[in-house]
Amino acid sequence: MTRTFPKEFIERYSQFIPDFDAFLDAMQRPLRRTFRVNTLKATRERALDLLADLNPEPLAWYELGFSLDGGEGLGKRLEHFIGLIYVQEAASMAPPLVLDPQPGECVLDLAAAPGSKTTEMSAMMENTGIIIANDPSPTRVRGLLGNVDRAGCLNVAVCRMDGPSLGRAVVGTCDRVLVDAPCSSEGTIRKSSQALAHWSVAAIERFPSIQKRLILAGYLALKPGGQMVYSTCTVAPEENEAVVAHLLSKQPEAEVCEAELPGLKMRPGLCEWEREQFPEAAGRCRRILPQDNDTEPFFVALIRKPA
Ligand SMILES: C[S@@+](CC[C@H](N)C(=O)[O-])C[C@H]1O[C@@H](n2cnc3c(N)ncnc32)[C@H](O)[C@@H]1O
């Protein structure tokens, strides 16, 4: 299937993606189904045993992540219903791995619904410590509650507040914060032709204002020495490097660290976009492009508050 990408889309992204044809090619290919094993409910071996008929293939960079040919029925499998596995796009598994929450810690997930990353972090923390999983959307919070329950997460407190207000209520208390921000979701173009039909620069411009408020609130919630991941499933620099640059302009001591996940190719962030220059630290952000690992595009920035 060949899709027509808007001229502006091509003009914007061919500026900084040198293998642009490979990018466009990948953006037109349907995504492979992926899932991760939920270690709160099953071992890797047990889950693989139960799903052997689907021939899951391990992701190169995450031992609990798998992809499938076909796999449309995965969401109807008993293993999914009882929470032994969680159906989740592969690149969406990366931000929690970069944040690396530890057992016993206090973690804030500021924009959490429907809970893919909350449930992933809960398993990484072995159901200990606490995750405050927040989302202001009543309908999406219902999904979050259902997923937290299905995945057997006992260390999650669900909260329904505006993220910036919540950040101000918990200043200086969190070991780690995830800001998986609302975004224009260019990443979902691989999943749905509707996403491409709705693409516009105007749609991109709707998000930086809330994204900037969320990244600042997340940073304020960190303890000294704490770490935050800011992530989006979009390519637009306005929603990514420009948001990190905004944080650095308000909190110049914030440190952007180089995230690495062995086996997952990530490209450095941009230090300029159109006529805007970003601090050199923006280059330490990471962009996951679809042609590199056969995933959705994603953006990840790992930020540390000095001790
Ligand atoms: C990309 S989605 C989060 C996906 C989720 N982290 C996951 O992995 O399942 C962004 C979320 O931000 C939420 N959101 C929108 N405005 C917000 C605000 N002011 N404060 C906090 N979250 C907000 C949306 O309701 C949406 O659920």
PDBQT file of the ligand as one rigid body, heavy atoms in Angstrom, charges set to zero:
ROOT
HETATM    1  C1  LIG A 401       0.863   9.334  25.234  1.00  0.00    +0.000 C 
HETATM    2  S1  LIG A 401      -0.514   9.223  26.264  1.00  0.00    +0.000 S 
HETATM    3  C2  LIG A 401       0.135   8.312  27.639  1.00  0.00    +0.000 C 
HETATM    4  C3  LIG A 401       0.352   6.867  27.349  1.00  0.00    +0.000 C 
HETATM    5  C4  LIG A 401       0.729   6.068  28.598  1.00  0.00    +0.000 C 
HETATM    6  N1  LIG A 401       1.903   6.631  29.243  1.00  0.00    +0.000 N 
HETATM    7  C5  LIG A 401       0.972   4.622  28.273  1.00  0.00    +0.000 C 
HETATM    8  O1  LIG A 401       2.136   4.241  28.059  1.00  0.00    +0.000 OA
HETATM    9  O2  LIG A 401       0.013   3.834  28.245  1.00  0.00    +0.000 OA
HETATM   10  C6  LIG A 401      -0.625  10.830  26.922  1.00  0.00    +0.000 C 
HETATM   11  C7  LIG A 401      -1.630  10.983  28.020  1.00  0.00    +0.000 C 
HETATM   12  O3  LIG A 401      -1.537  12.332  28.511  1.00  0.00    +0.000 OA
HETATM   13  C8  LIG A 401      -2.764  12.629  29.085  1.00  0.00    +0.000 C 
HETATM   14  N2  LIG A 401      -2.863  14.084  29.344  1.00  0.00    +0.000 N 
HETATM   15  C9  LIG A 401      -3.434  15.054  28.578  1.00  0.00    +0.000 A 
HETATM   16  N3  LIG A 401      -3.377  16.225  29.223  1.00  0.00    +0.000 NA
HETATM   17  C10 LIG A 401      -2.756  16.018  30.403  1.00  0.00    +0.000 A 
HETATM   18  C11 LIG A 401      -2.440  16.848  31.525  1.00  0.00    +0.000 A 
HETATM   19  N4  LIG A 401      -2.757  18.133  31.543  1.00  0.00    +0.000 N 
HETATM   20  N5  LIG A 401      -1.813  16.271  32.580  1.00  0.00    +0.000 NA
HETATM   21  C12 LIG A 401      -1.492  14.961  32.571  1.00  0.00    +0.000 A 
HETATM   22  N6  LIG A 401      -1.772  14.127  31.548  1.00  0.00    +0.000 NA
HETATM   23  C13 LIG A 401      -2.402  14.649  30.481  1.00  0.00    +0.000 A 
HETATM   24  C14 LIG A 401      -3.779  12.078  28.073  1.00  0.00    +0.000 C 
HETATM   25  O4  LIG A 401      -5.035  11.880  28.677  1.00  0.00    +0.000 OA
HETATM   26  C15 LIG A 401      -3.089  10.801  27.631  1.00  0.00    +0.000 C 
HETATM   27  O5  LIG A 401      -3.629   9.683  28.298  1.00  0.00    +0.000 OA
ENDROOT
TORSDOF 0
